[in-house]
């Protein structure tokens, strides 16, 4: 049985780690290199870095940061933000990223998923989905969660898998930063629909929330930000708690 993964997420803006609530109210959370090194020591299984204000102009700066991260840590890490072509992905691969994450650009042009997977392999590609409730239905949001589409979350996830996505990073915008728990029903349905791994994101506030998402859904990983950045849930203690509840994790 695959061990469940604990994944800190570092949202990067102007070279610093930041964190918001429901995708707004951004505040600083520290230096990304120092945080990354700390998470390696604490036993994180993977890391995710998202350039939340990515632009063509800023990509070189971000690539330099990715290169520095690759030199400093020895666990897999995913990089996302503003990737809209195979060339964009190649820059980050060359800088040392283990995986890239695509979101808005792939929604706009689904062929991007196939192109990157075809070039680098499915195992290299994560499709991130920002899910929000619109009239009681889960719809895909783009542009950092600022813009709703009429695309059904479950249909888009299936299409992304068919096009070659190796993994789905699913964030519930309603739960993001609230520390009230993951979107269990949403995550369970989506993870049950797919044969590729799903990472649950949005809403972690306690160790019990992690246990719940692993016990009640088929998510293979759980991602969080502020509870890790600000020391509210130390990763070693979290893993001990999960292990006590017979949830397989890497200690």
C-alpha positions as CSV (number, residue, x, y, z in Angstrom):
1,X,0.0,0.0,0.0
2,X,1.3,3.4,-0.9
3,X,2.2,5.6,2.0
4,X,0.2,8.8,2.3
5,X,2.1,12.0,1.5
6,X,2.3,15.2,3.6
7,X,3.0,18.1,1.3
8,X,3.7,21.7,2.4
9,X,2.8,24.3,-0.2
10,X,4.7,27.5,-0.6
11,X,3.0,30.3,-2.5
12,X,5.7,32.6,-3.8
13,X,5.2,36.3,-4.5
14,X,8.2,38.6,-5.2
15,X,10.6,35.9,-3.9
16,X,8.8,35.5,-0.6
17,X,6.4,32.9,0.8
18,X,2.9,34.3,1.4
19,X,-0.4,32.9,2.5
20,X,-4.0,34.1,2.2
21,X,-7.5,33.0,3.2
22,X,-10.0,32.0,0.4
23,X,-7.3,33.2,-2.1
24,X,-7.2,36.7,-0.7
25,X,-5.8,38.7,2.4
26,X,-2.3,37.8,1.5
27,X,0.4,38.0,4.2
28,X,4.1,37.1,4.4
29,X,5.2,33.7,5.7
30,X,8.9,33.9,5.3
31,X,11.9,33.0,3.1
32,X,11.1,30.0,0.8
33,X,14.6,28.5,0.9
34,X,14.7,28.5,4.7
35,X,11.2,27.1,4.9
36,X,12.0,24.4,2.3
37,X,15.1,23.3,4.2
38,X,13.1,23.2,7.5
39,X,10.4,21.0,5.9
40,X,13.0,18.5,4.6
41,X,14.4,18.2,8.2
42,X,10.8,17.8,9.6
43,X,10.0,14.9,7.2
44,X,7.8,16.4,4.5
45,X,7.4,14.0,1.7
46,X,7.2,16.5,-1.1
47,X,7.0,20.3,-1.6
48,X,4.9,22.5,-3.9
49,X,6.0,25.9,-5.0
50,X,3.5,28.2,-6.7
51,X,4.4,31.5,-8.2
52,X,1.1,33.2,-7.6
53,X,1.8,36.3,-9.6
54,X,3.7,34.7,-12.4
55,X,4.5,36.8,-15.5
56,X,6.8,36.2,-18.4
57,X,9.0,38.9,-17.0
58,X,9.1,37.3,-13.6
59,X,9.7,33.8,-14.8
60,X,13.5,34.1,-15.0
61,X,13.6,35.3,-11.4
62,X,11.4,32.4,-10.3
63,X,13.6,29.9,-12.3
64,X,16.6,31.1,-10.5
65,X,14.8,30.5,-7.2
66,X,13.9,27.0,-8.3
67,X,17.5,26.3,-9.2
68,X,18.5,27.4,-5.7
69,X,15.8,25.2,-4.1
70,X,17.0,22.2,-6.1
71,X,20.5,22.6,-4.8
72,X,19.3,22.9,-1.2
73,X,16.7,20.1,-0.8
74,X,16.6,16.3,-1.6
75,X,12.9,15.6,-1.7
76,X,10.6,15.9,-4.8
77,X,9.2,19.3,-5.5
78,X,6.5,20.6,-7.9
79,X,6.6,24.0,-9.4
80,X,3.7,25.9,-10.8
81,X,2.5,29.4,-11.9
82,X,2.2,30.9,-15.3
83,X,3.2,27.8,-17.2
84,X,1.5,28.0,-20.6
85,X,3.8,26.1,-23.0
86,X,6.2,23.2,-23.2
87,X,9.0,25.9,-23.3
88,X,7.8,27.3,-20.0
89,X,7.9,23.9,-18.4
90,X,11.3,23.2,-19.9
91,X,12.8,26.2,-18.1
92,X,11.7,24.8,-14.8
93,X,12.8,21.3,-15.5
94,X,16.2,22.6,-16.4
95,X,16.2,24.6,-13.2
96,X,15.7,21.3,-11.3
97,X,11.9,20.9,-10.7
98,X,10.8,17.3,-10.3
99,X,7.2,18.1,-11.5
100,X,5.4,21.1,-13.0
101,X,1.9,22.1,-12.2
102,X,-0.5,23.7,-14.7
103,X,-3.8,25.3,-14.1
104,X,-5.5,28.2,-15.9
105,X,-3.5,27.8,-19.1
106,X,-4.6,24.1,-19.4
107,X,-8.2,25.0,-18.8
108,X,-8.0,27.6,-21.6
109,X,-6.1,25.2,-23.9
110,X,-6.4,21.5,-22.8
111,X,-3.9,20.4,-25.4
112,X,-1.2,21.8,-23.1
113,X,-1.7,18.8,-20.8
114,X,-1.0,16.4,-23.7
115,X,2.0,18.5,-25.0
116,X,3.8,18.6,-21.6
117,X,3.0,15.0,-20.8
118,X,4.2,13.9,-24.2
119,X,7.4,15.8,-23.9
120,X,8.4,14.9,-20.3
121,X,6.1,12.0,-19.3
122,X,2.9,11.9,-17.3
123,X,4.8,11.4,-14.0
124,X,6.2,14.9,-14.5
125,X,2.8,16.7,-14.8
126,X,0.4,17.8,-12.1
127,X,-2.9,19.5,-13.1
128,X,-4.1,21.8,-10.4
129,X,-7.8,22.4,-10.2
130,X,-9.3,25.3,-8.1
131,X,-12.8,24.2,-7.4
132,X,-15.6,26.6,-6.2
133,X,-19.3,26.1,-5.6
134,X,-21.6,27.9,-8.1
135,X,-25.3,27.4,-7.5
136,X,-24.5,24.2,-5.6
137,X,-22.3,22.7,-8.3
138,X,-18.5,22.4,-8.3
139,X,-17.0,24.5,-11.1
140,X,-13.5,25.2,-12.2
141,X,-12.0,28.6,-11.3
142,X,-9.1,30.2,-13.1
143,X,-6.7,33.1,-12.7
144,X,-5.8,32.3,-9.1
145,X,-9.3,31.6,-8.2
146,X,-10.5,35.0,-9.3
147,X,-12.6,33.9,-12.3
148,X,-15.4,31.3,-12.5
149,X,-15.9,29.1,-15.5
150,X,-18.9,26.9,-16.4
151,X,-16.6,23.9,-16.6
152,X,-17.6,21.0,-14.3
153,X,-14.7,20.0,-11.9
154,X,-15.3,16.3,-12.3
155,X,-15.5,16.4,-16.1
156,X,-12.3,18.5,-16.4
157,X,-10.4,16.1,-14.1
158,X,-11.4,13.2,-16.2
159,X,-10.3,15.0,-19.4
160,X,-7.0,16.0,-17.8
161,X,-6.3,12.4,-16.9
162,X,-7.2,11.3,-20.4
163,X,-4.8,13.9,-21.9
164,X,-1.9,12.6,-19.8
165,X,-1.9,14.3,-16.4
166,X,0.0,12.2,-13.9
167,X,-1.7,13.7,-10.8
168,X,-4.4,16.1,-9.8
169,X,-3.9,18.8,-7.1
170,X,-7.5,19.6,-6.0
171,X,-8.1,22.8,-4.0
172,X,-11.5,23.7,-2.6
173,X,-11.7,27.5,-2.6
174,X,-14.5,27.4,0.0
175,X,-12.1,25.7,2.4
176,X,-8.8,27.3,1.5
177,X,-7.2,28.9,4.5
178,X,-10.2,28.4,6.8
179,X,-8.7,25.6,8.9
180,X,-12.1,24.0,9.1
181,X,-11.2,20.8,7.4
182,X,-10.8,19.5,3.8
183,X,-13.7,19.2,1.3
184,X,-14.3,15.5,2.0
185,X,-17.2,14.8,-0.3
186,X,-15.6,16.7,-3.2
187,X,-12.3,15.0,-2.8
188,X,-13.8,11.5,-2.3
189,X,-15.9,11.8,-5.5
190,X,-13.0,13.1,-7.6
191,X,-10.4,10.6,-6.3
192,X,-12.9,7.8,-6.8
193,X,-13.6,8.9,-10.4
194,X,-9.9,8.8,-11.4
195,X,-7.1,6.2,-11.6
196,X,-4.3,8.8,-11.1
197,X,-3.3,10.2,-7.6
198,X,-5.2,13.1,-6.1
199,X,-3.7,15.6,-3.6
200,X,-6.3,17.2,-1.3
201,X,-5.8,20.9,-0.6
202,X,-7.7,23.6,1.2
203,X,-8.9,23.7,4.8
204,X,-6.3,21.8,7.0
205,X,-6.4,23.1,10.5
206,X,-5.8,20.1,12.8
207,X,-4.1,16.7,12.7
208,X,-7.6,15.2,12.7
209,X,-8.4,16.9,9.4
210,X,-5.5,15.1,7.8
211,X,-6.6,11.8,9.3
212,X,-10.2,12.4,8.0
213,X,-9.2,13.1,4.4
214,X,-7.0,10.0,4.3
215,X,-9.6,7.7,6.0
216,X,-12.7,9.0,4.1
217,X,-11.3,9.6,0.6
218,X,-8.8,8.0,-1.8
219,X,-6.5,11.0,-1.7
220,X,-2.9,9.9,-1.7
221,X,-1.5,13.2,-0.4
222,X,-2.7,16.2,1.6
223,X,-1.3,19.7,1.1
224,X,-1.4,22.6,3.5
225,X,0.4,25.9,3.9
226,X,-0.2,28.2,6.9
227,X,-0.5,25.5,9.6
228,X,3.0,24.3,8.6
229,X,4.5,27.8,7.9
230,X,3.5,29.2,11.3
231,X,4.2,26.0,13.3
232,X,0.6,25.2,14.2
233,X,1.0,21.6,13.1
234,X,4.6,20.3,13.3
235,X,5.0,17.6,10.6
236,X,6.8,15.0,12.9
237,X,3.9,15.2,15.4
238,X,1.3,15.0,12.6
239,X,3.0,11.9,11.2
240,X,3.1,10.2,14.6
241,X,-0.6,10.9,15.1
242,X,-1.5,9.5,11.6
243,X,0.6,6.4,12.3
244,X,-1.2,5.8,15.6
245,X,-4.4,5.8,13.6
246,X,-3.0,3.1,11.3
247,X,-2.5,5.5,8.4
248,X,0.6,4.6,6.5
249,X,3.0,7.5,6.4
250,X,6.8,7.7,6.0
251,X,8.3,8.4,9.4
